[in-house]
Amino acid sequence: MSSNTHARRRPGRRAAVAAGLLLAVGLGASAQVTAQAVSAPAAVRASAARSVTGYNGDVVTQVADFYGAYVDAEDDAAGPDSALAKALRAHYLTPAYAKRLAAWERTNGTDGVLRAQNVPVEWTVTEGTTGLDAVVTLTYGGGESPTTTTRLVVTQEAVGGISDIRVTSAASAKTPAAARSVSGRTGDSVTRVADFYGAYVDAEDDAAGPDSVLAKALRAHYLTPAYAKRLTAWERTNGTDGVLRAQNVPVDWTVTEGARAGEVAVTHAFGGGETPTVTTRLVVVLEPASGDVTDIRTLSAR
């Protein structure tokens, strides 16, 4: 998985004063074995490790968050997660475009976000030419099936919200010479955790206030039921968000392969600008069969 290295940011709640940041400690017995399970340096793996970096408010990041989580919703082992897909559309699409897209789908009988009746095996979101658009490349098939590629141009409003998705050709999908990009693979653990955290940050940082419907749908999709209950109990005790382990949202984050199989490292940076930067490191543990989150542990903060 590759990621962008620089991004434009729009104003938002993410600029909260770092001095007011509440950093959480571990969850129950899991926190007691953190030092034994993963050391802090393991959260930042060698450059060869797969990773993705997101920037809060950046167009490329937001489009990647939307498409990554949407693919996960449509590719759920138990069948498409319609609640999550609906919440994602409501959050990322402008109301006017959501209506146009629904009408297009009724006419064409296919998913308007993916422009297909199945889900891609890989996808890449690349910076467009205007600062408000991104090129989405979806790859279908593979293995014994022929590989096909669909390229889309996704346009956002200046104030946020996707206002158009249109199919384009490779020749027309122009990108800057040094275009930033984010890539994902369907079913990959690093991709799934990046999809979850990216969309969750977007939900918590919504300009109109936290999007509780999307946040709830994301938790229901990515967390095991048992861990969701434990996390809720922990939040009642500690008075802070258990997914982010903070009372505000990060300005950027990196998701990297963990030190052990079934673990993914997440690094959040809070503050910046005129406020001091605070970093938290988390280890996200995944259930082997489903890939759902069974634990989130805090490693360290600085």
C-alpha positions in Angstrom: 0.0 0.0 0.0 1.4 3.4 -0.9 0.5 6.8 0.4 0.7 10.5 -0.1 3.5 12.5 1.6 2.0 16.0 1.6 -1.5 17.4 1.8 -3.6 20.5 1.9 -5.8 20.7 5.0 -9.1 22.6 5.5 -10.1 24.1 8.8 -11.9 21.8 11.2 -12.2 20.5 14.8 -8.8 18.8 14.3 -7.1 22.1 15.3 -8.2 21.7 19.0 -5.5 22.8 21.4 -3.1 19.9 22.1 -2.9 20.9 25.8 -6.5 19.8 26.2 -5.9 16.4 24.6 -6.7 13.5 26.9 -4.5 10.5 26.0 -6.0 7.3 27.1 -4.3 4.3 28.7 -4.9 0.7 27.6 -8.1 -1.3 27.7 -8.4 -3.8 30.6 -6.0 -6.7 30.7 -4.7 -5.9 27.2 -2.9 -2.9 28.5 -1.0 -5.0 31.0 0.7 -7.0 28.3 1.4 -4.2 25.8 5.1 -4.0 26.6 5.5 -7.7 26.1 3.4 -7.9 22.9 4.8 -5.0 20.9 7.6 -2.5 21.7 7.1 1.2 20.7 9.7 1.0 17.9 7.7 -1.7 16.3 4.9 0.8 15.6 7.1 2.5 13.1 8.4 -0.3 10.9 11.2 -0.2 8.4 10.6 1.6 5.1 9.9 -1.7 3.4 6.7 -2.3 5.5 3.4 -1.6 3.9 1.8 1.6 5.1 -0.7 4.3 4.3 -0.8 7.8 5.5 -3.8 10.1 5.7 -4.2 13.8 6.2 -7.3 15.2 7.8 -9.4 17.2 5.3 -7.3 16.4 2.3 -9.3 15.5 -0.9 -7.2 12.5 -1.8 -7.4 11.1 1.7 -11.2 11.7 2.0 -11.9 10.0 -1.4 -9.7 7.1 -0.4 -11.4 6.8 2.9 -14.8 6.7 1.2 -13.9 4.2 -1.5 -11.9 2.0 0.9 -14.7 1.7 3.5 -17.4 1.4 0.7 -15.5 -1.5 -0.8 -15.3 -3.2 2.6 -19.0 -2.6 3.1 -19.9 -4.2 -0.2 -17.4 -7.1 0.2 -18.5 -8.2 3.7 -18.4 -12.0 4.1 -22.0 -12.1 5.5 -23.2 -10.1 2.5 -23.2 -6.4 1.7 -23.4 -4.2 4.8 -26.2 -1.9 3.6 -26.2 0.1 6.8 -22.5 1.1 6.4 -22.9 1.7 2.6 -25.9 4.0 3.3 -24.1 5.9 6.1 -21.0 6.4 3.9 -23.1 7.8 1.0 -24.9 10.1 3.4 -21.6 11.4 4.8 -19.5 11.8 1.7 -22.0 12.6 -1.1 -23.7 16.0 -1.4 -27.5 15.5 -1.0 -28.1 16.7 -4.6 -25.6 14.3 -6.0 -26.9 11.4 -3.8 -30.3 11.9 -5.5 -28.8 12.0 -9.0 -26.7 8.9 -8.3 -29.7 6.9 -7.0 -31.7 7.8 -10.1 -28.7 6.7 -12.3 -28.6 3.4 -10.4 -32.3 2.8 -11.0 -31.9 3.3 -14.7 -28.6 1.3 -15.1 -29.1 -1.4 -12.5 -25.6 -1.2 -11.1 -23.7 0.4 -8.3 -23.1 4.0 -9.1 -20.1 4.5 -6.7 -18.2 1.5 -8.1 -19.8 1.6 -11.6 -19.9 -2.2 -11.4 -22.0 -5.1 -10.0 -19.1 -6.6 -8.0 -16.2 -5.2 -6.0 -12.6 -4.4 -7.1 -9.6 -6.5 -6.0 -7.4 -3.3 -5.9 -8.0 0.4 -6.0 -5.9 3.6 -6.2 -6.9 7.2 -5.6 -4.6 9.8 -7.2 -4.5 13.5 -7.0 -6.4 15.3 -9.8 -5.6 18.5 -11.5 -7.9 21.0 -9.8 -7.3 20.4 -6.1 -10.9 19.4 -5.8 -10.9 16.2 -7.8 -9.3 12.8 -7.6 -8.8 10.0 -10.1 -10.0 6.6 -8.8 -8.7 3.5 -10.5 -10.6 0.2 -9.7 -9.2 -3.1 -10.8 -11.5 -6.1 -11.1 -10.9 -9.8 -11.8 -7.5 -11.5 -11.5 -6.5 -15.1 -10.9 -8.3 -17.2 -13.5 -10.5 -14.2 -14.5 -9.4 -11.5 -16.9 -8.4 -8.2 -15.3 -10.5 -5.1 -16.1 -9.9 -1.6 -15.0 -12.4 1.3 -14.5 -11.2 4.8 -14.0 -13.3 7.5 -12.4 -13.0 11.2 -11.8 -14.5 12.1 -8.4 -15.2 15.8 -7.8 -15.7 17.5 -4.4 -17.3 20.8 -3.5 -15.0 23.4 -2.1 -16.9 23.1 1.2 -16.7 19.3 1.1 -18.9 16.6 -0.2 -18.6 14.6 -3.5 -20.7 16.3 -6.2 -19.9 14.1 -9.2 -18.5 10.7 -10.2 -17.8 10.1 -13.9 -16.1 7.4 -15.9 -13.1 8.5 -17.8 -10.5 7.0 -20.0 -6.8 6.5 -19.2 -5.9 9.3 -21.6 -8.4 11.7 -20.0 -7.5 10.8 -16.4 -4.8 13.4 -16.2 -2.8 13.8 -13.0 0.1 16.0 -11.9 3.6 14.7 -12.6 4.3 14.2 -8.9 0.7 13.2 -8.0 0.1 11.9 -4.6 -1.8 8.6 -4.3 -3.2 6.0 -1.9 -3.6 2.4 -2.9 -5.5 -0.5 -1.3 -6.1 -4.2 -1.7 -9.5 -5.7 -0.9 -9.3 -7.9 2.2 -5.8 -6.8 3.1 -5.4 -6.1 6.9 -3.5 -2.8 6.5 -6.0 -1.6 4.0 -8.9 -2.5 6.2 -7.5 -0.8 9.3 -6.7 2.3 7.2 -10.2 2.3 5.8 -11.7 2.1 9.3 -9.6 4.8 10.9 -9.7 7.2 7.9 -13.5 7.1 7.7 -13.8 7.2 11.5 -11.8 10.4 11.6 -13.9 11.9 8.8 -17.0 11.0 10.8 -15.8 12.6 14.0 -14.5 15.7 12.3 -17.6 16.5 10.3 -18.1 20.3 9.9 -21.7 20.0 11.2 -20.6 18.1 14.2 -19.7 14.4 14.7 -21.5 12.1 12.4 -22.7 9.6 15.0 -24.6 7.5 12.4 -21.5 6.8 10.4 -19.3 6.3 13.4 -21.7 3.7 14.8 -21.9 1.9 11.4 -18.1 1.8 11.2 -17.8 0.3 14.6 -20.5 -2.3 13.9 -18.7 -3.3 10.7 -15.1 -3.4 11.8 -15.2 -4.3 15.5 -16.2 -7.8 16.7 -19.4 -7.6 18.8 -17.5 -8.7 22.0 -14.8 -6.0 21.6 -17.4 -3.4 20.7 -19.0 -4.0 24.1 -15.7 -3.9 25.9 -14.8 -0.7 24.2 -18.1 1.0 25.1 -17.6 0.1 28.7 -14.0 1.4 28.6 -15.3 4.7 27.2 -17.9 5.1 29.9 -15.1 4.7 32.5 -12.5 6.9 30.8 -14.7 9.6 29.2 -12.9 9.6 25.9 -13.1 8.0 22.4 -11.8 4.4 22.6 -11.0 4.1 18.8 -8.8 7.3 18.7 -7.9 7.3 22.4 -8.3 11.0 22.5 -11.0 13.7 22.9 -10.2 15.3 19.6 -9.2 14.1 16.1 -5.7 13.7 14.6 -4.3 16.0 11.9 -2.7 13.0 10.3 -2.2 9.3 10.8 -0.2 6.3 9.5 -1.3 2.7 9.4 1.6 0.2 9.1 2.1 -3.6 9.2 2.4 -4.7 12.8 5.3 -6.6 14.4 3.2 -9.8 14.5 0.7 -11.5 12.2 -2.8 -10.2 12.9 -1.5 -6.9 14.2 -1.5 -3.5 12.6 0.2 -0.3 14.0 -1.6 3.0 13.9 0.2 6.3 14.7 -1.8 9.5 15.2 -0.4 13.1 15.3 -2.5 15.7 17.2 -1.9 19.4 17.3 0.5 21.2 15.0 0.7 24.8 13.9 0.9 27.0 17.0 0.2 24.0 19.3 2.6 21.3 20.2 2.4 18.1 18.3 1.4 15.0 20.4 1.8 11.5 18.9 0.0 8.4 20.0 0.8 4.9 18.9 -1.8 2.1 18.9 -1.7 -1.6 18.0 -4.9 -2.9 16.4 -5.4 -6.7 16.8 -7.4 -8.5 14.2 -9.4 -11.7 14.4 -7.7 -14.2 12.0 -10.7 -15.5 10.1 -12.9 -12.4 9.7 -10.2 -9.6 9.9 -12.4 -7.7 12.4 -10.8 -5.7 15.3 -10.6 -7.7 18.6 -8.4 -5.2 20.5 -6.9 -1.7 20.4 -3.9 -1.1 22.6 -2.0 2.1 23.4 1.8 1.8 23.2 3.1 5.3 24.0 2.7 9.0 23.5 5.1 11.8 23.1 
